[in-house]
Amino acid sequence: MTPPLPPLHLRLATRHNGTRDGELMLVSPDGQQWVPAGRDLPTMQALLDAWDTQAPGLEQRRLALQAEGWRHAEPLDPARCMAPLPRAYQWADASVYRNHARLIYQWRKEPIPPRYDIEPLVYQGGSDVMLGPLDPIVATDAAHLVDLEAEVAVITQDVPMGTTAEQAAGRIALVVLLNDVSLRGLIPGELAKGFGFYQSKPATSFAPIAVTPAALGEAWKDHMFDGRVRIEVNGQRFGEPHANSEVVFNFAQIIAHLARTRALVAGSIVGAGTVSNADPASGSACITEARVRAQLQGEPEDRLPPYLQHGDRVRILAGGPQGEALFGAIDQVVEIRSP
């Protein structure tokens, strides 16, 4: 059995360099500076493929940079960032927030699926194109009802088939923050066909920095991000739910469920679903949930929170114990473009 790795306090990002996969960068603890990860680690996928052998060396480099004050580092510019993993072998998303399931299935006029509390509810998303933190949310028609969904996800190392939840916890390489955009106007028609999401789930957007669990410190607890996710729409607070509250399953349990009949390759992205708390004061991490809440309070249709329109701005970040933005920020503008 491979011995466990020492704690890795890594923050990583990918910058544009004219290629599809970009260049892997090592980021300072304050998220403000970066240096290339090195010639042997040109991309995030290259690191994930050799995580057990390469990540400890990268940690030693981080410690050396820390000792010299990141002397030769460049300022981290979000405009130069791609998604930490610009394309992935797999993007599997779960739905573990009980309150979100309750409200969304109410919107769909369906009961919560049987065994929701017994085994994770998951689906496979599109992983071929992942958007960077400042890339626009593009839709072809406002009638598709563009919705945001703020989520936390993890990126795995190789996960063998049959991995237990206890073992799966050790296969989590990185934690990321994302916006799993949904086109609500297309979802009912797609699901009515009985074959799942496709056109209603466009490209997912990511905050610039991927962080190892150990680097999150107190903000990683019970194999979940233990902090609040703040969502702003057009500069106004939309929600700030806690990401480790009212969950049915944690990331280790989700990964073990996925690995029950298959192996997961290094670079698989696994989400926990839209962050949601029952307390109305926490707001919402998606517009549909906020609309259902308003309907339950008797609000008329014309006073429900509107879906995203051309020119709207969405900002998502996740705070640590001192309020710092641990993953950087997603900061996107909506563009409705005719095809």
C-alpha positions as CSV (number, residue, x, y, z in Angstrom):
1,M,0.0,0.0,0.0
2,T,1.3,3.5,-0.9
3,P,2.1,5.4,2.3
4,P,0.0,8.6,2.8
5,L,1.4,11.9,1.6
6,P,2.5,14.5,4.1
7,P,0.1,17.5,4.3
8,L,0.3,19.6,1.2
9,H,-0.5,23.3,1.5
10,L,-0.7,24.0,-2.2
11,R,-2.6,26.7,-4.1
12,L,-2.6,26.2,-7.9
13,A,-3.9,28.1,-10.9
14,T,-3.7,27.8,-14.7
15,R,-2.8,30.8,-16.9
16,H,-3.4,31.4,-20.6
17,N,-0.4,30.5,-22.7
18,G,-2.1,30.0,-26.1
19,T,-2.8,26.3,-25.6
20,R,-6.0,24.4,-24.6
21,D,-4.6,23.4,-21.2
22,G,-2.7,26.5,-20.3
23,E,0.3,26.6,-17.9
24,L,0.2,25.4,-14.3
25,M,1.1,28.0,-11.7
26,L,2.0,27.8,-8.0
27,V,0.1,30.5,-6.1
28,S,1.2,32.2,-2.9
29,P,-0.8,31.6,0.4
30,D,-2.5,35.0,0.1
31,G,-3.6,34.3,-3.5
32,Q,-1.9,37.4,-4.8
33,Q,1.2,36.1,-6.6
34,W,2.2,33.1,-8.7
35,V,5.2,31.4,-10.3
36,P,5.3,28.6,-13.0
37,A,5.1,25.2,-11.5
38,G,8.1,24.1,-13.5
39,R,9.2,22.4,-16.7
40,D,8.2,19.0,-15.5
41,L,4.7,20.1,-14.6
42,P,3.4,22.1,-17.6
43,T,-0.3,21.6,-16.9
44,M,-2.6,20.8,-14.0
45,Q,-3.4,17.4,-15.6
46,A,0.3,16.5,-15.7
47,L,0.5,17.1,-11.9
48,L,-2.7,15.1,-11.2
49,D,-1.4,12.2,-13.3
50,A,1.7,12.0,-11.1
51,W,0.3,13.5,-7.9
52,D,1.9,11.0,-5.5
53,T,5.4,11.6,-6.8
54,Q,5.2,15.3,-8.0
55,A,3.0,17.0,-5.4
56,P,5.5,16.6,-2.5
57,G,8.2,18.2,-4.6
58,L,5.9,21.1,-5.4
59,E,5.3,21.5,-1.6
60,Q,9.0,21.7,-1.0
61,R,9.2,24.4,-3.7
62,R,6.4,26.3,-2.0
63,L,8.2,26.2,1.3
64,A,11.4,27.6,-0.3
65,L,9.4,30.4,-2.0
66,Q,7.7,31.2,1.3
67,A,11.1,31.4,3.0
68,E,12.3,34.0,0.5
69,G,9.1,35.9,0.4
70,W,8.0,34.9,-3.1
71,R,10.7,37.2,-4.4
72,H,10.5,36.5,-8.1
73,A,6.7,35.9,-8.3
74,E,4.3,37.9,-10.5
75,P,1.0,39.4,-9.4
76,L,-1.9,37.0,-10.0
77,D,-4.2,38.6,-12.6
78,P,-7.6,36.9,-12.9
79,A,-7.9,38.1,-16.5
80,R,-4.9,35.8,-17.3
81,C,-6.5,32.8,-15.6
82,M,-8.2,29.8,-17.1
83,A,-10.2,27.3,-15.1
84,P,-7.7,25.5,-12.9
85,L,-8.4,22.4,-15.0
86,P,-9.5,23.8,-18.3
87,R,-10.8,20.4,-19.6
88,A,-11.4,17.3,-17.5
89,Y,-11.8,13.6,-18.1
90,Q,-15.0,13.7,-16.0
91,W,-17.4,16.2,-14.3
92,A,-19.8,14.4,-12.0
93,D,-22.1,16.5,-10.0
94,A,-24.2,15.4,-6.9
95,S,-27.0,17.1,-5.0
96,V,-26.4,16.7,-1.3
97,Y,-28.0,19.9,0.1
98,R,-31.4,18.8,1.4
99,N,-33.0,22.2,1.3
100,H,-32.0,22.7,-2.4
101,A,-33.5,19.3,-3.3
102,R,-36.7,20.2,-1.5
103,L,-37.1,23.5,-3.3
104,I,-36.0,22.4,-6.8
105,Y,-38.2,19.3,-6.9
106,Q,-41.0,21.5,-5.8
107,W,-40.3,23.7,-8.8
108,R,-40.3,20.6,-11.0
109,K,-43.6,19.5,-9.4
110,E,-42.0,16.1,-8.5
111,P,-41.3,14.3,-5.3
112,I,-37.7,14.1,-4.1
113,P,-36.3,10.8,-5.5
114,P,-36.6,7.6,-3.5
115,R,-33.5,6.8,-1.5
116,Y,-32.2,10.4,-1.6
117,D,-30.9,10.0,2.0
118,I,-29.4,6.6,1.3
119,E,-27.2,7.0,-1.7
120,P,-26.0,10.2,-3.5
121,L,-27.9,11.6,-6.4
122,V,-25.4,12.3,-9.2
123,Y,-25.3,13.0,-12.9
124,Q,-22.5,13.5,-15.5
125,G,-21.9,17.0,-16.8
126,G,-20.0,18.3,-19.8
127,S,-16.3,18.4,-19.1
128,D,-14.8,19.3,-22.4
129,V,-14.9,23.1,-21.9
130,M,-14.4,24.7,-18.5
131,L,-14.6,28.5,-18.3
132,G,-12.2,30.8,-16.4
133,P,-13.2,33.2,-13.7
134,L,-13.8,36.2,-15.9
135,D,-15.2,34.4,-19.0
136,P,-18.7,35.5,-19.9
137,I,-21.8,33.4,-19.4
138,V,-23.0,33.1,-23.0
139,A,-26.6,32.1,-23.9
140,T,-28.4,32.3,-27.2
141,D,-31.8,33.3,-25.9
142,A,-33.0,35.0,-22.7
143,A,-36.1,32.7,-22.9
144,H,-33.8,29.8,-21.9
145,L,-33.9,31.3,-18.4
146,V,-30.2,31.6,-17.5
147,D,-29.6,30.6,-13.9
148,L,-26.4,30.6,-11.7
149,E,-25.6,27.8,-9.3
150,A,-22.8,28.3,-6.8
151,E,-21.0,25.1,-5.8
152,V,-17.9,23.6,-4.2
153,A,-16.2,20.6,-5.9
154,V,-13.1,18.5,-5.6
155,I,-10.6,17.2,-8.1
156,T,-9.5,13.7,-7.6
157,Q,-6.4,11.6,-7.9
158,D,-6.8,8.2,-9.5
159,V,-9.6,6.4,-7.6
160,P,-9.8,2.6,-8.0
161,M,-13.1,0.8,-8.4
162,G,-14.4,-0.3,-5.0
163,T,-12.7,2.5,-3.0
164,T,-14.4,3.0,0.4
165,A,-15.4,6.4,1.7
166,E,-12.5,6.3,4.2
167,Q,-10.0,5.6,1.3
168,A,-11.7,8.2,-1.0
169,A,-10.9,11.0,1.5
170,G,-7.2,10.4,0.7
171,R,-7.8,10.6,-3.0
172,I,-9.0,14.2,-2.9
173,A,-6.3,16.3,-4.5
174,L,-7.9,19.8,-4.7
175,V,-10.9,21.8,-3.8
176,V,-12.5,24.3,-6.3
177,L,-15.3,26.8,-6.4
178,L,-17.6,26.9,-9.5
179,N,-20.7,28.3,-11.1
180,D,-22.7,25.4,-12.6
181,V,-24.8,27.5,-15.0
182,S,-28.3,26.1,-15.8
183,L,-30.8,27.0,-18.6
184,R,-34.0,26.5,-16.6
185,G,-36.2,27.0,-19.6
186,L,-34.8,23.9,-21.3
187,I,-34.7,21.6,-18.2
188,P,-38.3,20.4,-18.1
189,G,-38.4,19.5,-21.8
190,E,-35.1,17.6,-21.5
191,L,-36.0,15.7,-18.4
192,A,-39.4,14.8,-19.9
193,K,-37.5,12.7,-22.4
194,G,-36.2,10.5,-19.6
195,F,-32.6,10.8,-20.6
196,G,-31.1,13.6,-18.4
197,F,-29.5,17.0,-18.9
198,Y,-27.6,18.1,-21.9
199,Q,-28.4,21.4,-23.7
200,S,-29.7,22.8,-20.4
201,K,-26.3,22.5,-18.8
202,P,-23.8,24.7,-20.6
203,A,-20.1,25.2,-19.8
204,T,-19.2,25.5,-16.1
205,S,-17.2,28.4,-14.7
206,F,-14.5,28.2,-12.1
207,A,-12.8,30.5,-9.6
208,P,-9.1,30.8,-10.5
209,I,-7.4,29.0,-7.5
210,A,-7.6,25.3,-6.7
211,V,-6.6,24.6,-3.1
212,T,-5.5,21.4,-1.3
213,P,-7.6,20.3,1.6
214,A,-4.7,20.9,4.1
215,A,-4.2,24.4,2.8
216,L,-7.8,25.2,3.7
217,G,-7.0,24.5,7.3
218,E,-10.0,25.2,9.5
219,A,-12.1,25.7,6.4
220,W,-12.0,21.9,5.6
221,K,-14.0,19.7,8.0
222,D,-15.5,16.3,7.7
223,H,-14.4,16.1,4.0
224,M,-16.3,19.3,3.1
225,F,-15.5,23.0,2.6
226,D,-16.5,24.5,6.0
227,G,-17.2,28.1,5.1
228,R,-19.7,30.4,3.4
229,V,-20.1,30.9,-0.3
230,R,-21.1,34.5,-1.2
231,I,-23.1,35.2,-4.3
232,E,-23.7,38.7,-5.7
233,V,-25.8,39.7,-8.7
234,N,-25.2,43.2,-10.1
235,G,-23.3,44.2,-7.0
236,Q,-26.1,43.1,-4.5
237,R,-25.9,40.2,-2.1
238,F,-28.0,37.3,-3.4
239,G,-27.0,34.7,-0.9
240,E,-24.3,33.5,1.5
241,P,-25.1,29.9,2.5
242,H,-22.7,27.8,4.5
243,A,-21.3,24.9,2.5
244,N,-21.0,22.4,5.3
245,S,-24.5,22.7,6.7
246,E,-27.5,20.5,6.1
247,V,-25.7,18.1,3.8
248,V,-26.7,14.5,3.3
249,F,-23.3,13.2,2.1
250,N,-19.7,14.5,2.1
251,F,-17.2,14.4,-0.7
252,A,-15.6,11.1,0.4
253,Q,-19.0,9.4,0.4
254,I,-19.9,10.9,-3.0
255,I,-16.6,9.6,-4.5
256,A,-17.0,6.2,-3.0
257,H,-20.5,6.0,-4.5
258,L,-19.1,7.0,-8.0
259,A,-16.4,4.3,-7.7
260,R,-18.7,1.5,-6.8
261,T,-18.8,0.1,-10.3
262,R,-16.0,2.0,-12.1
263,A,-12.6,3.6,-11.5
264,L,-12.2,7.4,-11.6
265,V,-9.1,8.7,-13.4
266,A,-7.0,11.5,-12.0
267,G,-8.5,14.8,-13.0
268,S,-12.1,13.9,-12.3
269,I,-14.1,16.8,-11.0
270,V,-16.8,15.9,-8.4
271,G,-19.3,18.4,-7.2
272,A,-21.6,18.5,-4.2
273,G,-24.4,20.5,-5.9
274,T,-25.8,23.9,-5.3
275,V,-25.0,25.1,-1.8
276,S,-28.2,25.7,0.2
277,N,-29.4,26.4,3.7
278,A,-33.0,26.3,5.0
279,D,-32.5,29.6,6.9
280,P,-34.0,32.3,4.6
281,A,-31.4,34.8,6.0
282,S,-28.7,32.8,4.1
283,G,-30.3,33.8,0.8
284,S,-29.8,31.5,-2.2
285,A,-27.1,30.2,-4.4
286,C,-29.4,29.9,-7.4
287,I,-32.2,32.0,-8.8
288,T,-34.7,29.2,-9.1
289,E,-34.4,28.4,-5.5
290,A,-34.9,32.0,-4.6
291,R,-38.0,32.2,-6.8
292,V,-39.6,29.1,-5.1
293,R,-38.9,30.6,-1.7
294,A,-40.6,33.8,-2.8
295,Q,-43.6,31.9,-4.2
296,L,-44.0,30.0,-0.9
297,Q,-44.2,33.3,0.9
298,G,-47.0,34.4,-1.4
299,E,-45.1,36.7,-3.7
300,P,-46.8,37.3,-7.1
301,E,-45.1,36.2,-10.3
302,D,-44.1,39.8,-11.3
303,R,-42.2,40.2,-8.0
304,L,-40.1,37.0,-8.2
305,P,-36.3,37.3,-8.6
306,P,-35.7,37.5,-12.4
307,Y,-33.4,35.2,-14.3
308,L,-30.2,36.5,-15.6
309,Q,-30.4,39.0,-18.5
310,H,-27.8,40.4,-21.0
311,G,-25.3,42.6,-19.1
312,D,-26.0,41.2,-15.6
313,R,-23.0,40.5,-13.5
314,V,-22.5,37.5,-11.3
315,R,-19.8,37.3,-8.6
316,I,-19.1,34.3,-6.5
317,L,-16.5,33.8,-3.8
318,A,-15.9,31.7,-0.7
319,G,-14.6,33.1,2.6
320,G,-12.1,31.6,5.0
321,P,-12.1,32.1,8.8
322,Q,-10.8,35.7,8.4
323,G,-13.1,36.5,5.5
324,E,-10.4,36.0,2.8
325,A,-11.4,34.8,-0.6
326,L,-9.8,31.4,-0.6
327,F,-10.3,30.5,-4.2
328,G,-10.3,34.0,-5.7
329,A,-13.5,35.2,-7.3
330,I,-15.7,34.2,-10.2
331,D,-16.8,37.5,-11.8
332,Q,-18.8,37.1,-15.0
333,V,-21.1,39.1,-17.2
334,V,-24.0,37.6,-19.0
335,E,-24.0,37.8,-22.8
336,I,-27.1,36.9,-24.8
337,R,-25.9,36.3,-28.4
338,S,-27.8,35.2,-31.4
339,P,-26.3,32.1,-33.0
